[in-house]
Amino acid sequence: MGKIEFDKKTGKLILPPSILKDKEEESQGIVFTKVQVNVNNPAIAQLKVKIGEKLDNSEEILKKIKDLSKKFIDLRQSSVEAKIIPSERLLIVEARSSWKMYSFLSELASYLRENLNDYKILVRGSWAKGDPFLE
C-alpha cells in the first residue's frame, strides 16, 4: 500500500488509480452491497442495490429490480421476513431474524444478477455469518 498523497494547491486527498478505477466502474454499473445492520437479536442483514450515476434509465432499472425482488420473495414463500425499501437510485432488501436470511439474500443477489445480465454488476461488503454468495 502506498503513502497518502494530497494535492498541494487544494489540500484534497489524491485517490490512487485503483480506487479511481473502482469508482468509475461503480458509476457505470449496478452495485450490490451486503450490509450487516445488526448481529444480535434481532439479526438484520441488507442487500443494497445501487444504480450507477452514469446509467441513464435508473428509474426503469430500479422498477425492474423491485419487480424481480418481489417475484423472488413471492416464489420463495420463505420463512424469512423480508421487506423492500425503495429510494432514489437505490433499493434495499432487508431480512431479519432467521438463520436462513443470509442464504435468502445471497440467492436473491444471484437471481437479480442472472436477470440483469445487460449491466455490469459489482459486489461489495459482507455479512457477519456465512456468506455463500460467490462473486
Buried (B, 14 or more C-beta within 10 A) or exposed (E): EEEEEEEEEEEEEEEEEEEEEBEEEBEBBBBBBBBBBEEEEEBBBBBBBBBBEEBEEBEEBBEBBBEBBEEBBEEBEBEBBBEBEEEEBBBBBBBBEBEEBBBBBBBBBBBBBEBBEEBBBBBBBEBEEEBEBEE
